[in-house]
Amino acid sequence: MKFIDIDSNSNKIKINAIQCYESWKDTMNKWRPYKGSMMWRNISGIDYLIHQTAKIQKSLGARSEETESIYRNFQERKSELSERIKTLKINQEKHARMCKAVNANRVPRMVADISRRLSDFPVLANKTLIVGTSALYAYEAAAAVYFEPDMVATDDVDVLWDTRKKISIASAEPKGFIGLLKSVDKSFEVMDSNKYRASNKDGFIVDLIQPANKNVMFSDYSSMSDFPEDLVAVEIKGLAWLVSCPKFTATGIDDQGFPVDITAPDPRAFAMHKNWLSTRGDRNPDKKKRDLEQSIAVFKLVSDKLSFLDFSDDALRAMPLEIRKSIKM
């Protein structure tokens, strides 16, 4: 057995923390239109209602009953939402302490912060997946179990970039993907020996990878930006299957006790892909052993805890038939 059930008390605490987090996310979405300030500005003797944010300044029209109402509603609703955000933040901190007390804090802080940062940019959130061992945190969170420590122990994270539609983050992150990582931890640097890899001062590794288009294990590189010092994603065979299958998002708890959304490959695709990796002759023997262990563990997890996910689902047809048959169903 590579995972254990969360006890009912810990699970209740975790659920309460996630519910508070969902309320906070909903409130933050509602607050976005109220960013900035609204004011009256006299121009040539006429008062105009101005909505000003860090990026734009927009006139909403001359003073009238309609603009007076807009101004009043803006101030009232912004105040209401701001107060709600403060209260939810206090409650999140309370839930975080409780999650840590019952050891529900599972997701490494760096994995969590990178996941959060990716979600700040929709163009990236829609085109990236957390893969490899770190994906297990999403699966265990969804199944209300904990994987045994040897299954999830890792000091790295792989970010899979779906390059079927090219993107550029130059406008959002002037210094590219490495800039995004530096906004999480300023000590991240691109490694000279492997330009697809960044490391921070503690030795935590981030690999940027992409599906291969050629029948080789490593073949080509792509960058998300024009920044010359950015990471370049390395092509790896077999990843096209993962990006072509459904995405899977679950909310885990980071090591500080706060919820975090993790988007990973569908766990069924993960299990099949890991099983395939474990059979490859060019795979490192130590990695092959871990691949097989993770494949078996996730297959059992889906079968026992996520049985609504059917391995015969047409949504998985991107996986080659021989690989789908390799998993005993």
C-alpha positions as CSV (number, residue, x, y, z in Angstrom):
1,M,0.0,0.0,0.0
2,K,1.5,3.3,-1.1
3,F,-1.2,5.6,0.4
4,I,-3.3,5.9,3.5
5,D,-6.7,7.4,4.2
6,I,-6.9,10.7,5.8
7,D,-8.6,10.4,9.2
8,S,-12.0,12.0,9.5
9,N,-10.9,14.9,11.8
10,S,-8.0,15.9,9.5
11,N,-10.2,15.6,6.5
12,K,-12.8,17.8,8.1
13,I,-10.2,20.5,8.8
14,K,-8.9,20.3,5.3
15,I,-12.4,20.6,3.8
16,N,-13.1,23.6,5.9
17,A,-9.9,25.3,4.9
18,I,-10.6,24.6,1.2
19,Q,-14.2,26.0,1.5
20,C,-12.8,29.2,3.1
21,Y,-10.3,29.4,0.2
22,E,-13.0,28.9,-2.4
23,S,-15.0,31.8,-0.8
24,W,-11.8,33.9,-0.9
25,K,-11.3,33.2,-4.6
26,D,-14.9,34.0,-5.4
27,T,-14.6,37.3,-3.5
28,M,-11.4,38.2,-5.2
29,N,-13.0,37.7,-8.6
30,K,-15.9,39.9,-7.6
31,W,-13.4,42.6,-6.3
32,R,-11.5,42.9,-9.6
33,P,-13.9,45.4,-11.2
34,Y,-13.4,47.6,-8.1
35,K,-9.6,47.9,-8.4
36,G,-8.4,51.5,-8.3
37,S,-10.5,54.5,-7.4
38,M,-13.4,56.5,-8.6
39,M,-13.5,60.3,-8.3
40,W,-15.1,63.4,-9.7
41,R,-12.9,65.7,-11.8
42,N,-13.9,69.1,-13.0
43,I,-13.0,69.7,-16.6
44,S,-14.0,73.0,-18.2
45,G,-16.6,73.6,-15.5
46,I,-18.2,70.2,-15.8
47,D,-17.7,67.3,-13.2
48,Y,-16.8,64.0,-14.8
49,L,-16.7,60.7,-13.1
50,I,-13.3,59.1,-13.5
51,H,-12.3,55.5,-12.9
52,Q,-8.6,55.3,-12.3
53,T,-6.4,52.2,-12.0
54,A,-2.7,51.6,-12.1
55,K,-2.9,51.1,-15.9
56,I,-5.9,53.2,-17.2
57,Q,-7.8,56.3,-16.5
58,K,-11.4,56.3,-17.9
59,S,-14.2,58.8,-17.9
60,L,-17.6,57.4,-17.2
61,G,-19.4,60.5,-18.2
62,A,-20.6,63.9,-16.8
63,R,-22.3,64.1,-13.4
64,S,-25.8,62.9,-13.6
65,E,-28.2,60.7,-11.6
66,E,-26.7,57.7,-13.4
67,T,-23.1,58.5,-12.7
68,E,-23.9,59.5,-9.2
69,S,-25.4,56.1,-8.7
70,I,-22.4,54.4,-10.3
71,Y,-20.1,56.3,-8.0
72,R,-22.2,55.5,-4.9
73,N,-22.5,51.8,-5.7
74,F,-18.8,51.6,-6.5
75,Q,-17.8,53.0,-3.1
76,E,-20.3,50.9,-1.2
77,R,-19.5,47.6,-2.9
78,K,-15.7,48.1,-2.8
79,S,-15.9,48.8,0.9
80,E,-18.1,45.7,1.4
81,L,-15.8,43.4,-0.5
82,S,-12.6,44.8,1.1
83,E,-14.0,44.0,4.5
84,R,-15.0,40.6,3.4
85,I,-11.5,39.9,2.0
86,K,-10.0,41.0,5.4
87,T,-12.2,38.6,7.3
88,L,-11.6,35.7,4.9
89,K,-7.8,36.3,5.2
90,I,-8.0,36.1,9.0
91,N,-10.1,32.9,8.7
92,Q,-7.6,31.4,6.2
93,E,-4.8,32.0,8.6
94,K,-6.8,30.2,11.3
95,H,-7.5,27.3,9.1
96,A,-3.8,27.2,8.1
97,R,-2.8,26.7,11.7
98,M,-5.3,23.9,12.1
99,C,-4.1,22.2,8.9
100,K,-0.5,22.3,10.2
101,A,-1.6,21.0,13.6
102,V,-3.0,17.8,12.0
103,N,-0.2,17.5,9.4
104,A,-2.5,18.2,6.5
105,N,0.2,20.5,5.1
106,R,1.5,18.4,2.3
107,V,2.5,20.4,-0.8
108,P,6.1,21.7,-0.7
109,R,6.0,25.5,-0.5
110,M,8.0,26.0,-3.7
111,V,5.7,23.7,-5.7
112,A,2.7,25.6,-4.3
113,D,4.1,29.0,-5.0
114,I,5.1,28.1,-8.6
115,S,1.6,26.7,-9.1
116,R,0.0,29.9,-7.8
117,R,2.3,32.1,-9.9
118,L,1.4,30.2,-13.1
119,S,-2.3,30.7,-12.3
120,D,-1.8,34.5,-12.1
121,F,-1.3,34.4,-15.9
122,P,-4.3,32.8,-17.7
123,V,-2.2,32.3,-20.9
124,L,0.1,30.2,-18.9
125,A,-2.4,28.5,-16.7
126,N,-4.2,27.2,-19.8
127,K,-1.0,25.9,-21.4
128,T,1.0,24.4,-18.5
129,L,0.7,21.3,-16.3
130,I,2.6,20.2,-13.2
131,V,3.9,16.8,-14.1
132,G,6.2,14.2,-12.6
133,T,6.2,13.4,-8.9
134,S,4.7,16.7,-7.9
135,A,1.5,15.8,-9.7
136,L,0.9,13.2,-7.0
137,Y,-0.1,16.0,-4.6
138,A,-3.1,16.8,-6.8
139,Y,-4.2,13.1,-6.9
140,E,-3.9,12.5,-3.2
141,A,-5.8,15.7,-2.5
142,A,-8.7,14.7,-4.7
143,A,-8.8,11.2,-3.2
144,A,-8.5,12.3,0.5
145,V,-5.4,10.1,1.0
146,Y,-1.8,10.7,1.7
147,F,0.9,9.0,-0.4
148,E,3.7,7.5,1.7
149,P,6.7,9.8,2.0
150,D,9.0,7.9,-0.3
151,M,6.5,8.3,-3.1
152,V,6.4,12.1,-3.1
153,A,9.8,13.1,-1.7
154,T,11.4,15.4,-4.3
155,D,13.3,18.7,-4.6
156,D,12.1,19.5,-8.0
157,V,9.1,20.2,-10.2
158,D,8.5,19.7,-13.9
159,V,6.4,22.2,-15.8
160,L,4.9,20.8,-19.0
161,W,4.3,23.4,-21.6
162,D,1.6,22.6,-24.2
163,T,3.2,24.0,-27.3
164,R,0.5,23.0,-29.8
165,K,-0.4,26.7,-29.8
166,K,2.6,29.0,-29.4
167,I,2.4,31.6,-26.7
168,S,4.7,34.5,-25.6
169,I,4.7,35.8,-22.1
170,A,6.9,38.8,-23.0
171,S,4.1,41.3,-22.3
172,A,3.1,39.7,-19.0
173,E,6.6,38.8,-17.8
174,P,9.3,41.0,-19.5
175,K,12.0,38.5,-18.4
176,G,10.1,35.4,-19.5
177,F,9.6,32.2,-17.6
178,I,12.8,32.7,-15.6
179,G,11.3,36.1,-14.5
180,L,8.2,34.3,-13.3
181,L,10.4,31.9,-11.3
182,K,12.4,34.9,-9.9
183,S,9.2,36.5,-8.7
184,V,8.7,33.4,-6.6
185,D,12.3,33.2,-5.4
186,K,14.8,35.7,-6.7
187,S,17.7,33.2,-6.4
188,F,16.5,31.1,-9.3
189,E,19.0,31.1,-12.2
190,V,19.1,29.2,-15.5
191,M,21.7,26.5,-15.4
192,D,24.5,26.8,-17.9
193,S,24.6,23.0,-18.6
194,N,20.9,22.6,-19.2
195,K,19.1,25.7,-20.4
196,Y,15.7,24.1,-19.8
197,R,16.5,23.9,-16.1
198,A,16.6,26.5,-13.3
199,S,17.9,26.1,-9.8
200,N,17.6,28.3,-6.7
201,K,20.0,28.8,-3.9
202,D,18.7,25.7,-2.0
203,G,19.1,23.4,-5.0
204,F,15.4,23.2,-5.9
205,I,15.1,22.4,-9.6
206,V,12.5,23.5,-12.1
207,D,12.5,21.9,-15.5
208,L,10.5,23.3,-18.4
209,I,9.5,20.6,-20.8
210,Q,7.4,20.2,-23.9
211,P,6.0,17.4,-26.1
212,A,8.4,16.0,-28.8
213,N,7.5,16.1,-32.4
214,K,10.2,13.7,-33.5
215,N,11.0,10.1,-32.6
216,V,13.8,10.8,-30.2
217,M,14.0,11.4,-26.5
218,F,15.5,14.8,-26.7
219,S,15.3,16.8,-29.9
220,D,14.5,20.5,-29.9
221,Y,14.0,23.5,-27.7
222,S,11.5,26.4,-27.5
223,S,11.3,29.6,-25.4
224,M,8.3,31.3,-24.0
225,S,9.8,34.7,-24.6
226,D,12.3,36.7,-26.5
227,F,14.3,37.3,-23.4
228,P,17.8,35.9,-24.2
229,E,18.4,34.5,-20.8
230,D,15.1,32.7,-20.5
231,L,14.7,29.0,-20.1
232,V,14.1,26.9,-23.2
233,A,11.7,24.0,-23.0
234,V,13.2,20.7,-24.0
235,E,11.3,18.2,-26.1
236,I,10.6,14.8,-24.5
237,K,8.9,11.9,-26.2
238,G,5.5,10.8,-24.8
239,L,4.4,14.1,-23.4
240,A,2.0,14.8,-26.3
241,W,-0.2,12.1,-24.8
242,L,-0.4,13.9,-21.5
243,V,-1.4,17.3,-23.0
244,S,-3.9,15.6,-25.3
245,C,-5.8,13.9,-22.4
246,P,-8.0,15.8,-19.9
247,K,-6.5,18.2,-17.4
248,F,-7.0,17.4,-13.7
249,T,-7.1,20.2,-11.0
250,A,-7.4,19.6,-7.3
251,T,-6.8,21.7,-4.2
252,G,-4.0,20.6,-1.9
253,I,-2.6,22.1,1.3
254,D,0.9,23.7,1.2
255,D,3.5,23.2,3.9
256,Q,2.3,26.5,5.5
257,G,-1.2,25.2,5.8
258,F,-2.7,27.2,2.9
259,P,-4.8,25.7,0.0
260,V,-3.3,25.7,-3.5
261,D,-4.8,24.6,-6.8
262,I,-2.6,22.2,-8.7
263,T,-3.3,21.4,-12.4
264,A,-1.8,18.1,-13.5
265,P,-2.4,15.5,-16.2
266,D,-5.4,13.2,-15.8
267,P,-4.3,10.6,-13.2
268,R,-5.3,7.7,-15.6
269,A,-3.0,9.2,-18.3
270,F,-0.3,9.7,-15.6
271,A,-0.5,6.0,-14.6
272,M,-0.3,4.8,-18.2
273,H,2.5,7.2,-19.1
274,K,4.6,6.2,-16.1
275,N,4.0,2.5,-16.8
276,W,5.3,3.1,-20.4
277,L,8.3,5.0,-19.1
278,S,9.2,2.1,-16.8
279,T,9.6,-0.2,-19.9
280,R,11.9,2.0,-21.9
281,G,15.4,0.7,-22.5
282,D,16.9,4.2,-22.5
283,R,15.4,5.1,-19.1
284,N,17.7,5.4,-16.1
285,P,17.2,2.2,-14.0
286,D,16.5,4.1,-10.8
287,K,13.9,6.2,-12.5
288,K,12.3,3.2,-14.1
289,K,11.8,1.6,-10.7
290,R,10.2,4.8,-9.4
291,D,8.1,5.2,-12.6
292,L,6.6,1.7,-12.1
293,E,5.9,2.3,-8.4
294,Q,4.1,5.5,-9.1
295,S,2.2,4.0,-12.0
296,I,0.9,1.1,-9.7
297,A,0.1,3.5,-6.9
298,V,-1.9,6.0,-9.0
299,F,-3.7,3.1,-10.8
300,K,-4.7,1.7,-7.5
301,L,-5.7,5.2,-6.2
302,V,-8.0,5.7,-9.2
303,S,-9.5,2.2,-8.9
304,D,-10.1,2.5,-5.2
305,K,-10.8,6.1,-4.5
306,L,-11.6,7.8,-7.9
307,S,-13.6,5.0,-9.5
308,F,-15.7,7.6,-11.4
309,L,-12.7,7.9,-13.6
310,D,-12.9,5.1,-16.2
311,F,-9.8,3.8,-17.8
312,S,-11.8,2.9,-20.9
313,D,-13.0,6.5,-21.3
314,D,-12.8,7.8,-24.9
315,A,-11.2,11.0,-23.4
316,L,-8.0,8.9,-23.1
317,R,-7.9,7.9,-26.7
318,A,-4.8,10.1,-27.2
319,M,-2.9,7.4,-25.4
320,P,-1.7,4.7,-27.8
321,L,-3.9,1.6,-27.7
322,E,-1.0,-0.7,-26.7
323,I,-0.2,1.6,-23.7
324,R,-3.9,1.6,-22.7
325,K,-3.9,-2.2,-22.8
326,S,-0.7,-2.4,-20.7
327,I,-2.7,-1.3,-17.7
328,K,-4.7,-4.2,-16.2
329,M,-8.3,-3.0,-15.8
